[in-house]
């Protein structure tokens, strides 16, 4: 499962039981991202300066934003981007 940890830093707030996740951390501080052992990939980006997420459409199964959402200056643009990078659920009904 591909997971984007948005506004990530030195820790991802995921339970240890979720060990099979491929987590990409996007944050503003490279040294903090480098300290996070849960991340398979790290992207340094200021999404307040540019809310565009540098990922393809439907790249992730899940996106989490555990902390810091209150610091977004353009939250509607960021969450529109979150919707873009999320895979769409497929219903069998």
C-alpha positions in Angstrom: 0.0 0.0 0.0 1.4 3.4 -1.0 0.9 6.1 1.6 1.7 9.8 1.6 2.6 11.3 4.9 1.8 14.9 4.3 3.6 17.6 6.3 5.8 14.8 7.7 8.8 15.2 10.0 10.9 12.9 12.3 7.9 10.6 13.1 5.0 9.2 11.2 2.0 8.5 13.4 1.3 5.0 12.1 0.8 1.9 14.3 3.7 -0.6 14.3 1.2 -3.2 13.0 1.1 -1.3 9.6 4.7 -2.4 8.7 3.8 -3.4 5.1 3.2 0.3 4.0 5.4 2.1 1.6 5.4 5.6 3.1 6.5 8.7 1.3 7.1 11.7 3.6 6.6 15.2 2.3 7.8 17.9 4.6 9.8 21.1 4.9 12.8 19.9 6.8 15.2 17.4 5.2 17.1 16.6 8.5 13.8 15.8 10.2 12.6 13.6 7.3 16.0 11.8 7.4 15.3 10.9 11.0 12.0 9.2 10.2 12.6 5.4 9.9 9.1 4.8 8.5 9.7 6.6 5.3 10.6 4.8 2.1 10.9 8.1 0.2 11.4 11.7 1.3 10.3 14.9 -0.5 11.2 18.3 0.8 8.6 20.9 -0.3 7.0 24.0 1.1 3.3 23.5 0.1 2.5 26.9 1.5 4.6 28.4 -1.2 3.4 26.0 -3.9 0.4 23.7 -3.0 1.0 21.5 -6.0 2.0 18.0 -4.9 4.9 16.6 -7.0 3.2 13.2 -7.7 1.3 11.6 -10.5 -2.5 11.4 -10.4 -3.7 8.4 -8.4 -0.3 7.7 -7.0 -1.3 6.8 -3.4 -3.8 4.5 -1.7 -4.0 6.8 1.4 -2.8 10.2 2.5 -2.4 11.1 6.1 -1.8 14.5 7.7 -1.4 13.9 11.4 -0.2 17.2 12.5 0.2 20.8 11.3 -2.8 21.2 9.1 -3.6 24.4 10.9 -0.4 25.9 9.4 -1.6 25.6 5.8 -2.1 28.9 4.2 -3.9 27.4 1.2 -5.7 24.4 2.6 -8.4 24.1 -0.2 -5.7 24.0 -2.8 -3.6 21.4 -0.9 -6.6 19.1 -0.3 -7.6 19.4 -3.9 -4.2 18.1 -4.7 -4.6 15.3 -2.1 -7.8 14.3 -3.9 -5.9 14.3 -7.2 -3.0 12.0 -6.0 -5.4 9.5 -4.2 -6.5 6.4 -6.1 -10.2 6.2 -6.6 -12.0 3.4 -4.8 -13.4 0.8 -7.1 -16.8 -0.6 -6.2 -17.9 -4.0 -7.4 -21.6 -3.2 -7.0 
